[in-house]
């Protein structure tokens, strides 16, 4: 089995843009449930929310690489520039896929 190329990876199924997208807070209000309850359901894999490619990249940078939100946005913009010019990212950030991002 050959390793996947970054452009062949799919972070999430394509979101249907004709359907509404809700934040955790809004979804919890709609369901009359505490946001933490929905988080627990996600941890127990009872629900699987879809996340955008940008959110997944930001989460990877903040959780795995330990950068803050402002740093994550800056790094994503730099990685996107490298991607658009067909330049490989630094080894430390090769796990962050920016091919689907609109930064």
Secondary structure, DSSP 8 states (H G I E B T S, - for coil): -----GGG--SS----TTS----HHHHHHHHT--HHHHHHHHHTTS------HHHHHHHHHHHTS---HHHHHHHHHHHHHHHHTT----GGGTT---TT---
